[in-house]
Every structure is written in structure tokens, then in C-alpha cells.
Amino acid sequence: MNALFTFIVVVQVLSALAIIGLVLLQHGKGADMGAAFGSGASGSLFGATGSSNFLSKSTGIAAAIFFAATLALAFVGNKRTPVSGGVMENLPPATVPAAPVAPATGVQVPAPNAAAPATGTSSGAAGQANQIPK
């Protein structure tokens, strides 16, 4: 994929240079007046129609190649695969830590709003054994 990208860039640069050269070679509107003073012999190089048809057609072809290369660069540039392994990629999902659990000691801690146990019941270890949840 990198070689294709480089090739398209080279084609685009060469076509841009060709456009620049062809535009500079073309005669302006006042070039016919210059031909009267001795520079009209250059038209015989490109045929009887002169250089205007050849240079304008060549410029159009170079412009079409430049346009196609630009579109190809836009297409190839958008098809690149993203680089993986970034800072924010592949992070484990965020988890909320669980509330700490009191160790099982066999003694049940009463809740802050719980009623006090009734007095007069059995006391000692037998009374605590009844309060252990199963």
C-alpha cells in the first residue's frame, strides 16, 4: 500500500510540473504581434496549425492526470488502517470495586437502627448461636 501511495504522489508531482511547463510554453493573446518581428518560425515545429492546439491539448491531458492522481491520493489516503496499540486502546472495562465484607467471626453486629434484644432470654454462647444467619 505504501508503494502505491508513493507512485501516485510521483505521478501527481510530474503532472504538476508538466502543467507548469506547458502553460509557460503557450503563447499569450499578444503573441501574434511578436510573430511579426521574426519569432513566427517556431510555429512550423508543431505543424501548420501552430503550437496552440498541441500545447492546449497536452495541458488538458496533464490536468486530467493531475486531477485523477489527486482523487486517487484522497481515496488511498482514507483507506489506511489505523495504527493499533494507542494509549487509549485495548483498556479493560472499568469496574466498580465491591464493598468490603466483614470477616465471618460468628458474632453478628447489630444494625444502627435495630431494636435492642429483649432481656431475660438466654445469655452466653447459646444466645449468640440463635442469632447467626444460616
Phi, psi and omega in degrees: 000325180292324179293321177296318179298316179295319179298317181293322178295319179296317179297320181293317180294317179296320178291326177295318177294323177295319178298315180300312180296317182292324178291322179290333179282337185289150178276145176278187181291332181269012183287335179295328178291325178291333179292336179289340182259018172113359179260019181277354182287342182290342179291336181287347179292324183259006178110188185288333182280350180090184184275349186295316180292316181295313183290323179290322177292321178295321178294320178295320178293317179296323178293321178295320177295318178298317179296316179295321178294324178294317177295321178295321177296320178294321180289313181290324180294329179276346183267006180290143179281140180291147179286126181268165178091024178288180184293319186265000182270157174058034175276144176292154180295145181289133179239146178269126180294143180286155178293142180295142181256134179291143179294148180280106181252352181095350180252126180271129179270126181289150177290157183298329182258011183284148179286150179291145179294150181293141180273159179093358177272183183296145181242168177092204184290330180293324179290327178285331181293330180286339185268354181283124179288150181253000000 
